[in-house]
Amino acid sequence: LKRRGTAPLADLIRVHALAIGSRSQNSFDRLDDINDAGILPKGRGMDLRDAMELIYMVRIRHQALDIENGDEPDNNIEPENMSDFE
């Protein structure tokens, strides 16, 4: 989920942030800078933030379950273990 979920979003946000001269260090702050610069269509920044938060939450929940089950936490989530919404 990290390699195909958060990483592409973070890369997209990073590239746009660099293009506007953002010096922020994390994706959420960079996204705020991008929104403030007005380079995204209205509402798109919030959509990206929501997507990032959802992916992070799914990943963290999966890793917590790995730990509870005595497994090494990873980023490999089987689709059948996800809800319809996820």
SVG drawing of the C-alpha trace seen along z (x, -y; Angstrom):
<svg xmlns="http://www.w3.org/2000/svg" viewBox="-18 -31 30 45">
<polyline fill="none" stroke="black" stroke-width="0.4" points="0.0,0.0 2.9,-2.3 4.6,-1.8 1.3,-2.0 -0.7,-4.2 1.0,-6.9 4.3,-7.1 2.7,-8.2 0.5,-10.8 3.5,-12.1 5.6,-12.3 2.8,-14.2 2.5,-16.6 6.3,-17.0 6.7,-17.9 3.9,-20.5 5.3,-21.9 8.8,-22.3 7.3,-24.0 5.8,-26.7 8.9,-27.0 7.5,-25.4 10.0,-24.6 7.6,-22.4 8.9,-19.1 5.8,-16.9 3.1,-16.1 0.3,-17.7 2.1,-21.0 3.2,-20.9 -0.5,-20.3 -1.5,-23.4 1.1,-25.4 -0.2,-24.1 -3.7,-25.0 -2.6,-28.5 -0.9,-28.9 -4.2,-28.2 -2.8,-25.8 -5.3,-23.0 -9.0,-23.2 -11.2,-24.1 -11.7,-21.2 -9.0,-19.1 -6.6,-19.8 -9.1,-18.5 -9.7,-15.4 -5.9,-14.7 -5.7,-15.2 -8.7,-12.9 -7.1,-10.2 -3.8,-10.5 -5.4,-10.3 -7.5,-7.2 -4.5,-5.4 -2.4,-6.2 -5.2,-5.0 -5.7,-1.7 -1.9,-1.1 -1.6,-1.9 -4.5,0.3 -3.0,3.2 0.3,2.7 -1.3,2.6 -3.1,5.9 0.2,7.4 1.7,6.5 -1.3,7.8 -1.0,11.1 2.7,11.3 3.7,10.7 6.3,8.3 4.4,5.1 4.4,4.6 2.6,2.6 1.2,5.6 -2.6,5.6 -4.6,8.3 -7.6,6.7 -10.0,9.2 -9.1,7.8 -10.3,4.4 -13.8,3.0 -15.8,2.0 -15.1,-1.6 -11.4,-1.2"/>
</svg>
